Amino acid sequence: MRVRRLAGAFSIVEHPLEPGVLGAPPHTHSNEDETSFVIDGEIGVLIGEEEFRAGAGSYVLKPRGVLHAFWNPGHEPARILEIISPAGFERYFEELAGVLSAGGPPDLGRISEIAGGHGLTFHLELVPAILERHRLTLG
């Protein structure tokens, strides 16, 4: 994952996504709007109660306050750019990387604490159904 902050207006995060993997569990942002641009492959997306697929060259709009998740439903790697506005949410990814690099099972309590500090709310109760419906694993 690569993160760039551009003059405070927005940040860009590049997400590589292996086949059959949930890229982000269902969540909502209270402070940011996101736009995903699919560079390679195909992603599955949940926005609100709608699920759909988006292929290379597609844009996916995910407004703040609206539940969303994404995954790779295909057999090939996918790559997306997340354009997040306003900037600042890239700090969440930096803090998350610190927790995940510690090795061993992720500290879910610490991840929830970091998420809450950035206005991010996970809806983990929806994860099992998404994993089963799309035959996914956790990324």
C-alpha positions in Angstrom: 0.0 0.0 0.0 1.3 3.4 -0.9 -0.1 6.6 0.6 0.3 10.2 -0.7 -1.0 13.5 0.7 -1.5 16.3 -1.7 -1.7 19.8 -0.2 -4.3 18.9 2.4 -7.1 18.8 -0.2 -7.0 15.0 -0.6 -4.9 11.9 -0.2 -4.3 9.0 -2.5 -3.9 5.4 -1.3 -3.0 2.6 -3.7 -4.4 -0.8 -2.7 -3.2 -4.0 -4.3 -5.8 -6.7 -3.8 -5.2 -10.5 -4.3 -8.0 -12.6 -5.8 -10.7 -13.8 -3.4 -9.8 -11.4 -0.6 -11.9 -8.9 1.3 -10.0 -5.6 1.0 -11.9 -3.7 3.6 -14.7 -4.8 5.9 -17.9 -2.9 5.9 -17.4 0.5 7.4 -18.5 4.2 7.4 -16.5 7.4 7.5 -17.7 10.4 9.3 -15.2 12.9 7.9 -14.2 11.8 4.4 -15.6 11.0 1.0 -13.8 8.3 -1.1 -13.6 7.7 -4.8 -12.0 4.4 -6.0 -10.5 4.1 -9.4 -9.9 0.6 -10.5 -6.5 0.4 -12.2 -6.3 -3.4 -12.8 -8.6 -6.3 -12.4 -12.1 -6.1 -11.0 -13.5 -5.3 -7.5 -16.7 -6.2 -5.8 -18.3 -3.3 -3.9 -20.9 -2.9 -1.3 -22.3 0.7 -1.0 -25.3 1.0 1.4 -27.4 -2.1 0.5 -26.2 -2.4 -3.1 -23.5 -4.8 -4.3 -21.9 -4.5 -7.7 -18.7 -5.1 -9.6 -16.4 -2.5 -11.1 -13.7 -3.3 -13.7 -10.6 -1.6 -14.8 -11.2 2.1 -15.7 -14.2 2.3 -13.4 -14.8 4.9 -10.7 -16.7 4.0 -7.5 -18.0 6.9 -5.3 -18.3 6.2 -1.6 -19.7 9.2 0.3 -19.1 9.8 4.0 -21.7 8.4 6.2 -22.6 5.6 3.8 -21.6 2.0 4.6 -19.2 0.5 2.1 -16.8 -2.4 1.6 -14.7 -3.8 -1.3 -13.2 -7.1 -2.3 -11.6 -8.9 -5.3 -14.1 -11.4 -6.7 -11.9 -12.4 -9.6 -9.1 -14.8 -10.3 -6.5 -12.1 -11.0 -4.9 -9.5 -8.8 -6.7 -6.1 -8.7 -5.3 -2.7 -8.0 -7.3 0.4 -7.0 -6.5 4.0 -6.2 -8.5 5.5 -3.3 -8.9 9.3 -3.6 -9.9 10.5 -0.1 -11.1 14.0 0.6 -10.3 15.9 2.6 -6.7 14.7 3.4 -5.8 13.4 6.8 -7.2 9.9 6.7 -3.9 8.7 5.4 -2.7 8.9 9.0 -5.1 6.0 9.8 -3.2 3.8 7.3 0.1 4.8 8.8 -1.0 3.9 12.3 -2.6 0.7 11.1 0.6 -0.3 9.4 2.4 0.0 12.7 0.0 -2.4 14.4 0.0 -4.9 11.6 3.8 -4.9 11.3 4.1 -6.1 15.0 3.6 -9.7 13.8 1.2 -12.3 15.2 -2.6 -11.9 15.2 -3.7 -8.3 14.8 -4.7 -6.4 18.0 -8.4 -5.8 17.2 -8.8 -3.6 20.2 -6.0 -1.3 19.1 -7.3 -1.3 15.5 -10.7 -0.3 16.8 -9.2 2.5 18.9 -7.2 3.8 15.9 -10.3 3.7 13.7 -12.4 5.5 16.2 -9.8 8.2 16.4 -10.2 8.8 12.7 -14.0 8.8 12.6 -14.1 5.3 11.1 -16.8 2.8 12.3 -16.5 -0.9 11.4 -19.7 -3.0 10.9 -18.0 -6.4 11.5 -21.3 -8.1 12.0 -21.7 -8.0 8.2 -18.3 -9.7 7.4 -19.4 -13.4 7.7 -22.2 -13.0 5.2 -20.0 -11.2 2.7 -17.2 -13.8 3.1 -19.7 -16.6 2.5 -21.7 -15.0 -0.3 -18.6 -14.2 -2.3 -16.4 -17.1 -1.2 -13.7 -14.7 0.2 -11.0 -14.8 2.8 -9.8 -12.0 5.0 -6.9 -9.9 3.5 
